[in-house]
Structures are given as C-alpha cells and as structure tokens.
Amino acid sequence: MFKKILIANRGEIAIRVMRAANELGKKTVAVYAEEDKLGLHRFKADEAYRIGEGLGPVAAYLSIPEIIRVAKLSGADAIHPGYGLLSENPDFVDACFEAGITFIGPRADTMRALGDKASARRVAIEAGVPVIPATEVLGEDFDAIKREAAEVGYPLMLKASWGGGGRGMRPINSEAELVEKVREGRREAEAAFGNGEGYLEKMILRARHVEVQLLGDTHGGLYHLYERDCTVQRRNQKVVERAPAPYLTEEQRAEVCGLALKIGQAVGYQNAGTVEFLMDMDNQQFYFIEVNPRVQVEHTVTEEVTGIDIVQSQIRIAEGETLASATGHETQADITLSGHALQCRVTTEDPQNNFIPDYGRITAYRSATGMGIRLDGGTAYSGGVITRYYDSLLVKVTAWAQTPDQAIRRMDRALREFRVRGVSTNIDFVINLLKHPTFLDDTYTTKFIDTTDDLFDFKKRQDRATRILTYLADISVNGHPETAGRALPPAQARAPLPPAPKAAPAPGTRQMLEEQGAQAVADWMAAQKQLLITDTTMRDGHQSLLATRMRSIDMIRVAPSYAANLPQLFSVECWGGATFDVAYRFLQECPWQRLRDIRAQMPNLMTQMLLRASNGVGYTNYPDNVVQFFVKQAAETGVDVFRVFDSLNWVENMRVAMDAVIDSGKICEGTVCYTGNMLDPDRSKYDLQYYVKTAQALKAAGAHVLGLKDMAGLLKPPAARILIKALKEEVGLPIHFHTHDTSGMGGATILAAADAGVDAVDCAMDALSGNTSQPTLGSVVEALAHTDRDTGLDVGAVRAISNYWERVRESYAAFESGLQSPASEVYLHEMPGGQFTNLKGQARSMGLEDRWHEVAQAYADVNRMFGDIVKVTPSSKVVGDMALMMVAQNLTPEDVLDPAKDVSFPDSVVDMMRGNLGQPPGGWPQAIQAKVLKGEAPITDRPGAHLDPVDLEAERAKLSEILDGRPVDDEDLAGYLMYPKVFTDYMQRHETYGPVRTLPTRTFFYGMEPGDEISVEIDPGKTLEVRLLTLGETDDKGEMKVFFELNGQPRQVRIPNRKATGAQAARPKADAANPGHVGAPMPGVVASVAVTAGARVAQGDMLLTIEAMKMETGLHADRDGTIKALHVSPGQQIDAKDLLVEIE
C-alpha cells in the first residue's frame, strides 16, 4: 500500500490525481517549475517542491533526475505521471524502478512496444488489427523521406512517435510542404516530449476518431471500459469528447472494443491505456493508429458512463490489486454503460483569432454547477495566473445525462453560466459548435472544425463589466483629459431625479405626423393661435452653455417626464449640430443610440435635429449620395423634424438635403440664417428683401416649414416684428423662430415675434437657458399666459423639469463658459451662441484665454475681411480659426491683407475660399480670395457637383475590415462616412472601455474615490454594483492595480499610471496601417528566425516561427520585398502585436 504519491505533472491532471489519492488515504507530493510557482496544483498537495533550477519551464518537468530527486527527498513510494510530459517515457519508468519507486502506469517494455507509434503499428499488425499505411520512423535524409512519402502517397499526416495531444502532428498535402512541415513537427515534438522522432501516415479524408479505454492488472486481467468519440478536434487536439460514441451500432461497438483488447493482450497490458482508431466514414472500417499508455485527458466521460474511477483504479492496480478489486466489477460483463457524457475543454485561446493562446491574470472566474456537471480544473480561479509556457487548458467540463441530446443541452447550459475575465477563452466557440447541425446529427469528421467556417460566426461575450472597470480605473488614476485643471462640481451636489410622469403620455405632434403626414403638421401649425414651443435643452441649450458635453444618460432619464408632463410641446431638439461628433469624440457614446433611446422614451413628441445641408453633421461638403444616405438613416432611427440650413444661406446647396428629407416623409424645415442688422442702412447686404427672397426660394424648394435661425441672437425686437410680418405675408409658410439670448434681448425678441404672428419658437428649460443659450422657456410660458398666444404648457411641469436640469448642470462645471451675464459684445463679433463656449475652449487650450476680447474683435475683423458673411457652422468655424490664428500670431487685418506679407492661412480658410462651402451673396472679396488661393482657381458652382458618389457597400466592407470583420450596420456606416477617423477612434475606445455611456456623469468625468459606490444599468434589468476599494502602488512598469468590488465580488484592474515617471519602455508595436510591418499574432517565444536584415524575400517565404504553449506557428511574408529591419532574435519573449519584421 502506497503512503505517499508524487505526481510528476502539473495543472488539472495533477489535481485530479491528488484528489483520487486523497480519497484513498494517500499523502501527495507536487513538483513545480519556477515559472509555475503560482500553479494551483502546488497548493493542493500535502507537500510541494521546486524542480529544474536553471532549466526551462517545460524542461523542468521533463527532467527525470529532478523528479527522482524530489521523490527520494519527500519519501514518496510511488509516482503518478499524469498525461503528457514524462507519462510515456520508458526511461522514466526504468529510473523509477532503479530508485525503488513504483511507477503508476504500464511497464517500460510495454511503453517501448506501444508508446512509440511506429513500433505500436508492428504490434497491431502481428495481432491482426488493421492499420493505416505508413512509413517507418523517419531518418535525417530528406531525399529518403521524400521517396518513402511518395510510396505511401499524399496526403500524409506527420506524427510524433512519442506523446500525443496533437503535438508534432502536421498535415502534408504535397512534396513541396514536406521538408518544412517535418522540421516544424520535429521541433514541436522535441519541445513537448523531449523526443522529436516521427513518421508519416496516409491521411484518411473522412474520418472519425474512436478510442477504447483499457485497464489491465498485474495478474493477467484486462478490461475495456467501452469507447469514446474524440472526432471533434482542432489541429489534431481534441475539443469535445463523448462516451459512448453516439453513432456506433452495438455490433460496431463490440468490434472496436474487441480490436483494442487484441492490442492489450498482445503485450500483456497493465494499468490504464487507450487504444485509438480512425473510423473511415466511407467504408465503416476501423484502423489502429496508436496506443496512449497513460490516462487520457478525456477519461472523465468514461468514468461518468461506467461509474469506474480510472485514476483510483490505476493506483490500486499499481499496488497489486486485481481488476475486480480495483474497479468493483468481477468480470467484463459486469461493466455496463449508463447514460451519455460529453466533455468540453475550456481553453485560454481566441477562436476568432486563429486560436491564439492568451495568458495573464484571471480577473474574474465564475464556473458552472448543477446536476450532471463535473469540473476538472487547474489554475482556474479569480486571481489565477495563466502563463505562456504551458498548455492552454483552463478547465474540463463534463456533462452527464440519460440521452445524448440531454447531455448536449446540459453542457450548453453549463458553458453559458461561465464567466471568465482577464484572458480569452474558447467558450463561445464551443457553445456555437454544440448547436451546429452537423454536430447534432453526428455527421462530423475530424476535419469538422477546420472546414466549417460558420463555427466561427458567433458573437463574442461583451465582457462589459471588465471594460467599464478598466475605464473607471483609468479615470480614477489618471483623470479625464476634458476636466483636468477645470472647475469641480459642488462637493455636496445631489443626484438629479427627474419628475415622475403624471399620467401616460397623451397623443402629441408625432402621432399627427405618423398618421397624417408632414404637410398636415405644417397646415396645423399655421392654423394654431397658441404659440408652439420647441425645447432645445437637449441640443442647442447645452451646446451653447456647456460646450456640447451633455451625456445621453442625463437626457434619457428625463425624457419620460417630457412625454407625460409636456405633451403640448411642438418638438424636442435633441440631435444634430455639434452633438453628433462630440458624442463620438469626447463622450465615448454613439449618437445613434442616443436618438434611439430618446425616441423610445418620448413616443408622442417629435424629435428635431439640426442638419447642415450638404455638410450633413460635419464641417465639409459630402457627396450627394452620402447626404441622402445619412438623412434616410436619421429619419429611420427617429428624427421627425429636420431643420436644414446652409452656412452661407445658399439655397442651391440645400436642395439635395431638403429633397432627401421630403422623400423620407419627415418635416423639412428649410431655414434662412439671420445675420447683421437689417435695419442698419450701412449693412444693406442683408436687408428685408434679401430674407424674403431667400425664404421664397426655400418654399419653392419644397420646405414644409420656414425656419428663421438667429444663431447669434442678433435679431432685435423691432426688426423681428417687421421681418416676421413680411415673411408671413409674402412667403406663406408657418415660421419656426430660433434665437439666442447672448445679449439678454432674446426673450423680448420672441415676444415681438409672437406679436407678429410667428408660429413656433425655440426655448430652453430655465436651468439651461439665457446667455449664449435660448431664452427661458418658463418665462415665455408665463409671459403669454392668459393671452391669445398662450402656449398651453403647464408651467409647474416646466419648473419641475428645470429643477432636474439644474442638478444635472452641476456635474458639468468643468465646461461652463464663465460668461456671468448677457453681453452686448455679441453685436460686435456676431458669434453664434453654439460656437461661443467652444471657441472659448479653443482659446483656452492655446493659452489665449486672457486675450478673449482680442479674439472677439479679431472675429469681427475677419468677418469684414471675408465680405460680411453668414456665420454659422461650418462658416463660423472658419472665421473662428482665422481669428485665433491672428491673435496667436499678433496679426492685424492690415497684415493679412498686405500683398507683400506672407501669411499661412488655416486649411479651413483655404477650403472655404476655394468655394467648397458654397458662395455668399455677391461672392468672395477678390483680394483676400486671391491671396489665400495663391493663384488657384476657385469653383463657383455647387461643391457637391464635383464630388463622385461614394460606393457605400465598398465603404461598408472597408470599415468592417478596419473593425476586424465586425458587421457594419447603416447607422455605423453613416457615422463613419461623416467622420471616418473620429468614428474608428471611438470604436477602438469602445472596444477597450465598453458602454461607458451608462456611467453616472460625475463618475464618467471624475472617476471614483476609495469607498465610492455606484450602480450601473448596462441593460434593462442588468445592473452592476461597483465599489472602489483602494488604489495600489505603481510598479516598475508604470502600472497600478486598482481594486474594486463588482456585484460583491473582488476584482482588480491593472492600468498604466500616466502620471508616474520612469516606466519601462515597451517593445514597439506593429502599425496595422503599415503593410510592411509584420506583427506578432500571439504572445510567445521566437523559436527560429529564417531571414536577415537586407535579405530579399518572396511572398510565402518563411520569416520566423513562434512557439506559444508548446504550439509552434510559422510567419510567412505576405509580399515580395527586402527585409528592412529585424526586431527579434530566437529565444526572445514577445507579446501580441509586437513589431517583429519590417519589409520594404
């Protein structure tokens, strides 16, 4: 009887043996390499000893002297080898015998006869068991190897003589591949088993893999424990194993088990072993391929269907017990099958990236349980470290049920319960595999995975919690670049709570639009006596006051209150303008998602957007079909009212966008922008007749509603009365008036417009009104109460919602403009309200904040130099760019206009002077245009006419490729077409940080302090509870650990501390956009390098090989060229995406 057993292995199988030994009352001894010192098996044993000092991570476990040394040191009287490593090495068996230690496994002579696959073939032939045609063990003469290969015939399979698990195996389809594949396989086998010997075997093209479990005792007894199906493989490594094989008849089962017994009897087999066969699906014949003289990874399924503990049986047999005693079954006939079992190997590999092994720390681990589920794991726990040195197996999941279908369903359920974070896994791939029709109908072959592309068509788990924690850690440590050095929210700021809905939303203007159409809404507007109001808080209100930084979460929360408590609103402006790119660029959220969510929460109110005509929501002209595509998608996603304008009031430039809106069935609000002072005789360029004429052109272009956009708040009450009256009389469209309160005169202008008969006006909720925003909504409601233009809005509901916005605004203290009061200076610079805070922010970033009044004066000067133009995005941005440049370079208007003085104009100025924004009334001043263009001829017709249509599907495919094959829907495509780089940058950040739009605003901008707790609803009914525990110290790599509790479970995140200095320099990364860069597809070790700097290579030439987790991968040149630089050498450790080679 053994008292102490040393397990000469690691990971899962070491733990499995320890458990079996412990149940038998044995003490256990573990061994571990330095690189494996955190392996769980070390801590599961009664004793553990380090081995292989100075050896490699695998070589340590392959060192027979080291294993024997520790066995003697610890007093072990038996050694169990597990599987892999030394388990099939007869020299190890001999060494155990010489040391007086029992080897728990077959005899050495049996191993030599069967463990070597080539000699095993001879045993099979002598026993009358069919074998596949093959060569003898390969020598070193490749000419001889080629002749042997030709005699057997291609295709062939290279197999390692020693070991298994697919190590050293290579398919070889032709002689051209022979030499390279043989060398690769030999290196891999040498690394895995310490012996590179191998042979070539004829490849059966439609094969199943069936293996039979044997147990033999030292008294001549031999049992089979029936068969296992191991057909589902990848790279000849088993992925799913089943017992019994569901496709075999009873006759076939008896046949294959009988063949296995013949092999065992021929050598007097003792202990556990597995006889493996290929079953040709075409002729239903079994062919012997090898014997594994050890316990198999997949032994668990046999244990589940027979009830026999194979590992305990091994120990008992080695102690001298009979099979009957060791297994509890007197005869072979007593061993019966009960139910069905299957095992899935959960590995740390990425199936969608060529199964590249992953490594690192497991940051969260939640496994499955329940009836019929068995787990056999190694280092599978939260905090466990997966190294790059060993097999990628994380845990084996075994499911048992009465029928194959039930077992598959149970396995599917169990795998879906798993949560593994910190490293990639193959779980979703295996789930997808279990549902595939070919698997379910048992028609799969050993090439099932390799030839079934749709197995890889699955949605990866989002792991949103980990990404959000990464963001929280980053901001908590490094701060948010948008708020650094800026004002903080009040320390006692209260969480904003929207007012409760008073009732279900009453039908509103959206129902009228849906049921009767756009023209009916326009007719209804014109017939109303009440003044209709659009609330701009969710778009222009915060764009004007808070630099467009308001986040979707703050809008969506209050949207139901709008729908229920203010159903009389004409519309809610919530989209377009600068909000589109700011959402992507600064707020890390999708503007389309914002629109969808608001639309869903306000089903009765019309949503409104600002559309820059041919500029879309961008700052340049787009091809006509891009504008049309964008408008169509915006209408489908949820926009009801499109306020369409041109930055120079050029109606010709608005027609494409207006036509697209009309075609969508939504309301087209053709808009004329107001500038200057139409009552000033010295600025007669924009007089009353100009506006009437422009408005008539908009009506002729098909506008349903006439928008009057006073973007800078320049329209004064007397002028408003004249202008509105004339437009009503001479144009005949309902008028929707938009202004800003920068001068403090906005409210008075609205009341004057109301007196003149305007149909609808824009206002902002009280808490986000005034100054550069719109006039105060509550005040307008009060001013018109009990008059013939009473708005019909509940002022109590207005104030309740305003109270919500007041609390929301506190979180955006960093983005306040600092404008404490209205300013008549707006009549000097004529700056749009929406631009004011953004331009101030730009001035601040350039160090010009203290010279703001100079910037304002320069803005006015630039406007005059440009011929007194309409200033609204994007033309206002051009004026702002020029003004900032002039102040920064201390240039006067005279300097700019001086033909003798060279000036480097901003690109936006050059683009505008080329005519790419259109034409202003009377054209551009010739002197400034000539100086800017330096002789280049401008265009004078519509810019869009010069732009070729975009191939939308080609762009979709291009974007999908950029996003690593991710499907691209129409919303994402439209966003990309507007802002290609902004969109792809957003997607990269989203991949890293996840749905940060769900975070509370204060947390989003300022992170968390230790002890802070937040709730994050990532989906309806799915809420994360997050608590920041503490921040760790910065290590020598410049990284910091941040400790959280997530839903009550500890989690930690490592992030770079960008405030720290002296961090180690990382190896350069390959630039995905540079076709000459060859990057590492996986972490690992450079095994060999086949090129040198300056060498010529042809497409397909071998560059180098990488070894990771004992799997070797070759990298080949994808183009002809010259090796410009070589950044690695054999033996170096590398990480994924490290730059390895440069080709030019």
Beta strands, then each sheet from edge to edge (+ up, - down):
strand 1: 4-7
strand 2: 27-32
strand 3: 47-50
strand 4: 78-80
strand 5: 102-103
strand 6: 156-160
strand 7: 170-172
strand 8: 198-202
strand 9: 207-216
strand 10: 222-234
strand 11: 237-243
strand 12: 271-280
strand 13: 286-292
strand 14: 340-347
strand 15: 349-350
strand 16: 356-357
strand 17: 360-361
strand 18: 364-366
strand 19: 373-377
strand 20: 385-386
strand 21: 393-401
strand 22: 419-421
strand 23: 532-535
strand 24: 571-576
strand 25: 606-611
strand 26: 641-644
strand 27: 667-673
strand 28: 705-709
strand 29: 735-738
strand 30: 760-763
strand 31: 1013-1019
strand 32: 1022-1034
strand 33: 1039-1046
strand 34: 1049-1056
strand 35: 1077-1079
strand 36: 1084-1089
strand 37: 1096-1097
strand 38: 1102-1108
strand 39: 1111-1116
strand 40: 1121-1126
strand 41: 1133-1134
strand 42: 1139-1143
sheet 1: 3+ 2+ 1+ 4+ 5+
sheet 2: 7+ 6- 8+
sheet 3: 13+ 12- 9+ 10- 11+ 14- 21+ 19-
sheet 4: 15+ 16-
sheet 5: 17+ 20-
sheet 6: 18+ 22-
sheet 7: 23+ 24+ 25+ 26+ 27+ 28+ 29+ 30+ 23+
sheet 8: 31+ 32- 33+ 34-
sheet 9: 35+ 42- 40+ 37-
sheet 10: 39+ 38- 36+ 41-
end
